[in-house]
Amino acid sequence: MPARGPAVLHAALVGSAIAAWIVSLPATDVRGMTDYGLLSTLPAGYYVALALLTTSFCIAVRSPRHWGLLALHVVLLLVMLHATPAILYGTLRYPWAWKHVGIIDYIQRHGSVNQNIGELTAYQDWPAFFALGALIVQAGGFGSALAFASWAPLFNNLLFAAATMFIFRSLTRDRRLAWLAVWVFCVSSWVGQDYFSPQATNYFLYLIVLGVCLRWLGSREIPAAESVQRWVRSGRRAVQLRRLMVAGQPEGRVRDLAPQAPALVAIIITITAVIVSGHQLTPFMLILSLSALVVFQVCAARGLPLLVGLMTAGWIIYMSVGFLKGNLYWIVQSIGSLNIGGSTLSNLASASHDHAVVAQVTRLLTVLVGALAVAGVVRRVRHGHLDLAAVLLAAVPVLMVWGNAYGGEMLFRVYFFALPFLAFLIAGLVFPSPRSGRTWMSALLALALCAALLPLTLISYYGSERMYRFSHDEVRSAQYLAAHAPPGSTLVGLTTAYPWGYRNYEYYSYVQLGTLPPNEQLRVLRSPVQQIVDQMGSGGNGHEYVVFSRAQDAEVEMTGALPPGSPRALEDAIRASSRFREVYRGPDAQVFELVGQGGRA
Amino acid sequence: MTRLHRPWPLVMVASSLALALALVVGAHGPVRGALALWFFLTCPGMAIIGLLDIKDLLAEVLLAVALSIAIGMLSALAMALAHAWSADAATAALVVLTLLGARAQVVRR
């Protein structure tokens, strides 16, 4: 246990933080959210709680023997960051998470996957996550994955934090460096790939595979300069490269598990089988990362990159060929379907002022993290430590940018995969060597780092919540559709920001006016009723519905998916038309059914 | 905490039998749900990881969770692709795997 004085200090700081957080929750009214997202509604107590917890951590991290105290800080930080939306909303956030619930619902009902369904085909082709979800839902008697999906961000972030600690302890014997790196990772993770999704689970598995390689599958002997020269030809460069390999060996590697190495490789192969069948992009990131570790002699399992490559190719060729025919361009650029870039890099001209500010902050944070990591590398090298593995694993995801048709969007996905290692390098700024960083200055430096990163991450992570949150009324309207819209119906909405397709998703065709080309959008706005009826006629053979809702309006206003004022104009036109009748009306959502000419009701 | 003192076999046996009992008697409610989440996310992997001599608690738990997810996904994926879906059969198979792993760990001690 810490000495009595520090223990009292930590108890006071942590206790006050918990109290401030708990008190802040009922004082938050999420209905008043602006385009700054959740930040606009959280009271001062929430920020006080984070500040107190961060201060306590930065003091405690200088004495890492008390690992339980540090772990408590990390868990509390993640609870405050990721349980808050789940508690405040009471509904599942992110429209994509609802679609994932829908795929699980399909497997529950059919006991199989179907690659011939037009909607959400990629999920049927990489279904491992959804199959396990269906199994747990049925074995647990849940009825639907909605019962637990809201808590996925907290659960996933706890796994990510633990997995990064596992990795960092392989990279260094300095526990202070490892703990601070975990904290920096948590306060810099803004990308929002932590929700109920295949990419979040596969990201955890990706980290575990890298952790095993770094911890137990290291090279026992670095090749002689003559052997290295075969690859680089120049004798001088061969010597330099070999020196790099020797200096860059992870400090925390364990060499006493040699008898278990075959078992560990078998475990890696099992996990990899899930990764290649569960997500489109993660296997490619894994191939790149393993290749870098093997080439630089950090990992001795030389056949692993080739094996992962063969498994990936095998799955794509035999299981996903149908999807590839029409979607090859999309696969490489996609981690799930969370289109962060769409609201951050592109179309800022049509975004609302506040949302544009959020996007700019996101860019600033990304650049800042990269710059701090470079500074951390320089400081560590000056103190005689070369974190070669961390540098490699932070750098290689960048290669994926070249394989992407929408380079800007891929940048933030690259950031997500590089972040654990960037965080490690940043922590090196505070603890460049085991002998340094023992004064109060190090605590102040750590505090300054967190004070710079956490506010920017809060803005970036929470900044789009206005269109990611669904009120209970919006959920009720989606339940109405699921209960009343017969198979074959066409569901028309403004954007993706609605709980589309969480039940019986394959029954329906979906049209989102905000995704139409600009000229078609203009046609719809000039003659809303006729054009919307035409859109319905293209796919529907049963009943047809138009859905207006608060989150869709928010997305239109924030991103400019449709011209300003469109939602109200379209709703007024539909309401005034005799061809539609209102079948659901709530404070946050309205559903209209086509009943006139062309309708079948 | 050394490996010998870790109570994994007891935890695995208790978790497996509790989930099996909940399924057999057709229990409903949050306890069964929590049991299922706990079992599928930790037990099958721990049945195998517990046989390795990993002295690091964090590494042991993380590998158990990752391997549990992998085993669960591969089992469910195989059933879905083979059009042979049975949540009860998959759960039973994983319960048997877990119990065998627990037994092997006790024997090794």
Interface residues (C-beta under 8 A of the other chain):
Chain A: I107 H110 G111 S112 V113 P127 A128 F129 A131 L132 A134 L135 I136 Q138 A139 G140 G141 F142 A147 F148 L159 A162 A163 M165 F166 R169 T201 F204 L205 I208 G211 V212 R215 V254 L257 Q260 A263 L264 I267 T270 I271 A273 V274 S277 G278
Chain B: L19 A22 L23 A27 H28 G29 R32 G33 A34 L35 A36 L37 F39 F40 I48 I49 L52 D53 I54 D56 L58 A59 V61 L62 L63 V65 A66 L67 I69 A70 I71 G72 M73 L74 S75 A76 L77 M79 A80 L81 H83 A84 W85 S86 A87 D88 A90 T91
